[in-house]
Structures are given as structure tokens and as C-alpha cells.
């Protein structure tokens, strides 16, 4: 009886651990892990293992302040049942990483959160960092912007309920050459489309004494089949010039 009381307080209760097959996973691919549960000092009823693949993002809070919150990219549940004292269970799980998942670059971090749903007790948890990699097409675009004369200075994931999915990862670039002095910033974001990605390209032009600063935006589709064949730096350079 005393053991059950301690377990309800999270002392000597069942534990959970997610062992990733690899912490690296490309967008659109499958994240694989083995879930390991070990019974505590007393028999416990465990409803389920709840899984969430999440990313930290900026959300508009009270008073137009922006606060950090977690967005769920994928979720799953596995029913368990009674686990005896000291009993060990393990089983594999797979989670599809959405094509729209933010990639792990700069300050952007994603993680797999694993939780045991234990009635009337503290729920044991585990959290593992997941390194979400860009697709080859996304990599070609990001490298192409740099080849066009810009360097990445910041990335940010923002929540936007008007979008589907309701978040966007923005990549901010600054010019490296004097020839682009009139450009304050180049910003890109990716939207998955069938057979490729759509690049939302925004050029923020500087203002002057007699001219206000202005932003111009264009959408550029890049097919997966073409990404490795074209001169991405030259094509993006042309697109940026048209927005100056």
C-alpha cells in the first residue's frame, strides 16, 4: 500500500525512455524510436504512452507581446495497461515528420516528448532533442541565397492561425557586398507543394531622404527534380533583382 502511495507522488513509480534510432531526420521522412518502460516498486495501471514531436515558436501573447510556446508537429498514442513492479516493456514507434516541419538551424529546436498517462499519479516524462534536416531542395535554396551574396543572420518560427499549418519558419539574410547596399534584408520561407517547394521571397529595400523603405514579395516554385540541375544562386539573384 505504501509503495502505491509513493508511486502516486512520482517516487518509485514506472519510468519511460525513448531511444531514438537517430536524432537526425529529414523533413517528410520517418522518425523511429524504441519506447522503454520500466515498472516501479509497485504494480501500476498505465493508460498509454503519449508522444509529441514539437518545436518551440513565437506566439502573440497578451498586450501584443510575443512569447515562446510549443507547437505540435506530430502526435501519437500507444495503449499500455497494467505494469508489474520491475517489469520491463519495449516496443518500436514511428512518427512521420511533416514536410512543413521547421528545420533545426540557428535557435530553432525540436524535440520528442514522451509521457506515461498514469491515473491518479505524477506522469513520468522523457524529452529528446530531434535534429530536423532540410530536404535537398531546401538545402539548394538556402545555399543559393548565400551564393547570390547574402548571409543568414537569423531564423524564427512564428505561429499564425491563418496559415495551414499554423506556423511558418522565416530565414533572414543580410547582404555581404556593397553592391546590395540598398537592400536591408532578404527573407525567405518554404511552403511544401506537390513535387517541390514554393519559396516565399521578400526583399526589404532601404529608404532614403526622399524615399520610404518598402518590401516586395514574390513566390518562386522549385521542383525537387530540378533543384540539383539549375544554378540556384543565379536564379535567386535574378529574382532578388526584380524585387529591388
Secondary structure, DSSP 4 states (H G I P E B T S, - for coil): -HHHHHHHTTSS--EEEEEES-SEEETTSEEEEEEEEE--SS-EEEEEEEEEEEEEEEEE-GGG-EEEEEEEEEEEEEEEEEE-TT-EEEEEEEEEPPTTPPP--TT--EEEEEEEEETTSPPPEEEEEEEEEPPHHHHHHHHHHHHTTEEEEEEEEEE-TTSSSSEEEEEEEEE-SGGGTTEEEEEEEEEEETTEEEEEEEEEE---SSS--EEEEEEEEEEHHHHTTS-HHHHHHHHHHHT-
